[in-house]
Amino acid sequence: MITLIIAKKVSVEWRIRHKFIHSLHPPFHQHPTSRCKKTHWVTWRKPQEGYIKINFDGSKSSSHAVGGFILRNWDGTFIQVASCSLGVASILVVEATAMRNGLGAAVHASYTNIHLEGDNQILIQAVQRRIQVPWEIQTLVEDILAYFQIYNHVSVYHIFREGNRATEWLAKYGLNLCSIIVWHQVLHRDLYCILREDYLGRPLERRAT
């Protein structure tokens, strides 16, 4: 009898304690319409030994568009940057032009093993022949594929914008100049800092739902 009374007393005390703690720390219920954001870390990577990497990008303002590319070798050393204003043009045309111009620069510099990298999915898939080429860049893609025949090896990759920020900076910088840029040494501190961080492999956070 005494044991039963003690057991009931303990049970009551446990329920009271549990209710008190529960009131201090209510359970977390995620809102049904909320989405968890996943974090990805994006890094610019050096090409394999014996290759150079061409990154390209484009940018637009209300008056004109600019495309640019950056060449770096297998230890991450800067080779060349260039950008040019293309007047009124779509971002797809601008980036296809930047890709083609980067390939042309590599030919003139006698490089034959190339990694191409950009953040425009449509353009990347078009030159990989995974989708039908949009009509507005058909001629540009033909030029690009013709360049592919010249090299020993060409690989084309998509990279998220966070890993392509050096070329993104270059294209936006070109918008302010409205002229052709060709540098064989880094002439702006901001670009130097980005290239240095790429060289050191700094990861950048990308959030996606």
C-alpha positions in Angstrom: 0.0 0.0 0.0 2.8 2.4 1.0 4.7 1.5 -2.3 1.6 2.4 -4.3 1.2 5.8 -2.6 4.9 6.6 -3.2 4.6 5.6 -6.9 1.5 7.9 -7.4 3.3 10.7 -5.6 6.4 10.4 -7.9 4.2 10.2 -11.0 2.3 13.4 -10.0 5.6 15.2 -9.3 7.1 14.1 -12.7 4.0 15.4 -14.6 4.1 18.8 -12.7 7.9 19.1 -13.4 7.5 18.1 -17.1 4.7 20.6 -17.6 6.7 23.4 -16.0 9.8 22.7 -18.1 7.6 22.5 -21.3 6.2 25.9 -20.5 9.7 27.4 -20.3 10.9 25.8 -23.5 8.0 25.3 -26.0 8.7 23.0 -28.9 9.8 24.6 -32.2 7.4 24.1 -35.0 8.6 25.2 -38.4 6.1 27.2 -40.4 4.7 25.0 -43.1 5.5 27.6 -45.8 9.0 28.2 -44.7 11.9 26.7 -46.6 15.3 25.6 -45.3 18.2 27.3 -46.9 21.1 25.0 -47.7 24.6 26.4 -47.7 27.0 25.6 -50.4 30.6 26.7 -50.5 31.9 27.8 -53.9 35.6 28.1 -54.7 37.5 29.0 -57.9 39.8 26.2 -58.6 43.1 26.1 -60.5 43.1 24.0 -63.7 45.1 20.9 -63.9 48.8 21.1 -64.7 49.5 22.0 -68.3 46.1 23.7 -68.8 45.0 27.3 -68.6 41.6 28.4 -67.4 39.4 31.0 -69.1 36.7 32.6 -67.0 34.2 34.8 -68.8 31.2 37.0 -67.9 29.1 39.9 -69.0 27.3 42.8 -67.5 24.6 45.3 -68.7 23.6 48.9 -68.0 20.7 50.9 -69.4 22.9 52.1 -72.3 25.3 49.3 -73.2 26.7 45.9 -72.3 30.2 44.7 -71.6 31.8 41.2 -71.9 35.1 40.2 -70.3 37.4 37.2 -69.8 40.4 36.3 -67.6 43.1 33.9 -68.4 45.0 32.1 -65.6 47.5 29.2 -65.8 47.6 25.9 -63.8 49.2 27.5 -60.7 46.6 30.2 -60.7 48.9 32.9 -62.0 47.3 35.7 -63.9 48.0 35.9 -67.7 45.6 38.4 -69.2 42.3 40.1 -68.8 40.2 41.8 -71.5 36.8 43.4 -71.8 35.0 45.3 -74.5 31.8 47.3 -74.8 29.2 45.7 -77.2 26.6 48.4 -77.3 23.0 47.3 -76.8 23.0 43.5 -76.6 21.5 40.7 -74.5 23.4 39.2 -71.7 23.5 35.9 -73.6 25.2 37.6 -76.6 27.6 39.4 -74.4 28.7 36.3 -72.6 29.0 34.2 -75.7 31.2 37.0 -77.2 33.3 37.0 -74.1 33.8 33.2 -74.3 34.7 33.5 -78.0 37.2 36.3 -77.4 38.8 34.5 -74.5 39.4 31.4 -76.8 40.8 33.7 -79.4 43.3 35.2 -76.9 44.4 31.7 -75.9 45.0 30.8 -79.5 47.2 33.9 -80.0 49.1 33.0 -76.8 49.7 29.5 -78.2 47.9 27.6 -75.4 46.4 24.3 -76.5 44.8 22.8 -73.3 41.9 24.9 -72.1 39.4 24.9 -69.3 36.4 27.2 -70.0 34.3 28.3 -67.0 31.3 30.6 -66.8 28.1 31.1 -64.9 25.6 31.2 -67.8 23.9 27.8 -67.8 22.2 28.3 -71.2 25.5 29.2 -72.9 27.4 26.4 -71.3 24.8 23.8 -72.3 24.6 25.2 -75.9 28.4 24.8 -76.5 28.2 21.4 -74.8 25.5 20.5 -77.4 23.1 19.6 -74.7 20.4 22.0 -75.8 19.4 23.6 -79.0 21.5 26.7 -79.6 19.4 29.9 -79.2 19.1 31.7 -82.5 20.7 35.0 -81.3 24.1 33.3 -80.5 24.2 30.7 -83.3 27.0 32.4 -85.2 29.0 33.0 -82.0 28.6 29.3 -80.9 29.8 28.3 -84.4 32.9 30.4 -83.9 33.4 28.9 -80.4 33.1 25.3 -81.7 35.5 26.1 -84.5 38.1 27.2 -81.9 37.5 23.9 -80.1 39.0 22.1 -83.2 42.2 24.0 -82.8 43.1 22.9 -79.3 44.4 19.6 -78.1 41.8 19.5 -75.3 39.0 21.8 -74.2 36.7 21.3 -71.2 33.7 23.5 -70.5 32.3 23.9 -67.0 29.5 25.8 -65.3 30.4 27.6 -62.1 28.2 29.5 -59.7 28.5 33.3 -59.7 30.4 33.3 -56.4 33.2 31.4 -58.0 33.3 33.7 -61.1 33.5 37.0 -59.3 36.8 38.1 -60.7 35.3 38.2 -64.2 32.1 39.6 -62.9 34.1 42.5 -61.4 35.9 43.0 -64.7 32.6 43.2 -66.7 31.1 45.7 -64.3 34.3 47.7 -64.2 34.1 47.9 -68.0 30.7 49.5 -67.8 32.3 52.6 -66.3 34.9 52.9 -69.1 32.9 52.2 -72.3 36.1 51.2 -73.9 38.3 48.2 -74.5 40.5 46.9 -71.7 43.4 44.6 -72.2 45.7 44.1 -69.2 48.7 41.8 -69.0 49.3 42.8 -65.4 46.7 43.6 -62.8 46.2 47.4 -62.7 43.4 47.7 -60.2 43.7 46.9 -56.5 40.1 45.4 -56.2 40.8 42.9 -59.0 44.1 42.1 -57.5 42.5 41.2 -54.1 39.9 39.0 -55.8 42.5 37.2 -57.9 44.6 36.7 -54.8 41.7 35.2 -52.8 41.0 32.9 -55.8 44.6 31.9 -55.8 44.5 31.0 -52.1 41.2 29.0 -52.6 39.0 31.2 -50.5 35.5 29.6 -50.3 32.4 31.8 -50.7 29.0 31.0 -49.2 26.1 30.4 -51.6 22.6 29.9 -50.1 20.0 28.1 -52.1 16.4 27.0 -51.1 
